[in-house]
Amino acid sequence: MKYLPIAQGLFVRNRRRFVKQLKPSSVAVFHSNDVMPTNADGTLPFRQSSDLFYLSGIDQEESILMLFPDAKDERMREVLFVRETNDQILTWEGYKLTKEQAREVSGIGSILWTHQFEQVLGSQLFEAEHIYLNTNEHLRAVVEVETRDARFIKKVKELYPLHKYERSAPILHQLRAVKSEQEVALIQQACDITEKAFRRLLGFISPGVMEYEIEAELYHEFLRNRSRGPAYAPIIASGGNACILHYTDNNQECEEGELVLMDFGAEYANYAADLTRTVPVSGKFTPRQREVYNSVLAVMKAATQMLVPGNTLGQYHKFVGTVMENELIRLGLLNEQDIRHQDPVNPLYKRYFMHGTSHHLGLDVHDVGNRFRPFEAGMVFTCEPGIYIREEGIGIRLEDDILITPQGPKNLMQHIPIEADAIERLMQQ
């Protein structure tokens, strides 16, 4: 891994918090992600299961975590299974974790080889009543590829049909939504790398540059700062492309007089940053572009102040909608009479602002969490309003990452330029 070692205390505490939520006499099992194939003998870069990483810190394929807090044999209360290596694997793939290294990373005392898992599990399940199984239960997940967790679920239910089965996801959604100080520091590191990349771009963007050239600059800055790369596919959208919310072709020329919307974030130690900035290709906003830009920024500032303990996403988005309506009226895009007669289920502002304002951020860009749960200190949310005027070729979105604290919102991207005057000044240097 490119990132620096993480103190094992983070993962020890995460496991301790998780097992406290289990029913008596329970075993919980977590599998690593697969190495995904491409074509022929090709594979995609490995990305660890967020849940397994959260509980163990292990960033290697073919790893399994078994937690059995009530095991009579103390050595079986936490067991980590890792891939046994050999000279051939070392020659063709490189170094894999030794048992000692896995113990140092995870803080788990009992380290065994992955091929020992089925035998050990069988011996322990005779003592257990409940088996906690893990699946991707993200609200927006579309899972079409069978995972190692899914294959295990089918097999274990066939072999042990009389046990009581439980879900790990609701517990992990509850725990992962609130970040510890160590996790916030890792997210901050991802944000700081993202800042370096953005500042690099301000001196690079000019008429004639290709969207993919901007994307290439991001990769350069990410990799040289210990990031594996982007936390998600970067959006580099110039001109009318900025009105396509998930535009990732990034293959057009940036032309004078246009805006370029850039939505990107570095990954660091599997934690994500998520930034959006929209800048003028020529280095100076037109009067209309600046007018729309300042409206988006006004909504963003108002929304950020609502990211406080006790608020809810429902109340928050209702407030943001009202602020956005006022800005769209000021821009001449809506009028008060139409708003008075609008369908409350489909408000008119959604013509120009059709996505949500915030989502959880952490090990996943759209991190897990219950949308009905009140905000709590330690949660990290994006704040990303936008206005998209297709007929004018203007799409502007601004986004920062906000930590909720007892004292109010803390912007983890507060040092990244965002005011229109600052953007113009830095681009023209």
Secondary structure, DSSP 8 states (H G I E B T S, - for coil): --S----THHHHHHHHHHHTTS-SSEEEEEE-----B-STT-B------HHHHHHH----SS-EEEE-TT-SSGGGSEEEEE----HHHHHHT-----HHHHHHHH--SEEEEGGGHHHHHHHHHTT-SEEEE-----TT----S--HHHHHHHHHHHH-TTSEEEESHHHHHHHHTS--HHHHHHHHHHHHHHHHHHHHHHTT--TT-BHHHHHHHHHHHHHTTT--EESS--EEEEGGGGGSTT-----SB--TT-EEEEEE-EEETTEE--EEEEEETTSS--HHHHHHHHHHHHHHHHHHTT--TT--HHHHHHHHHHHHHHHHHHTTS--HHHHHTS-TTS-GGGGT--S-S--B-SSSSS----TTS---TT-EEEE--EEEEGGGTEEEE-BEEEEEETTEEEETTTTS--SHHHHHHHHT-
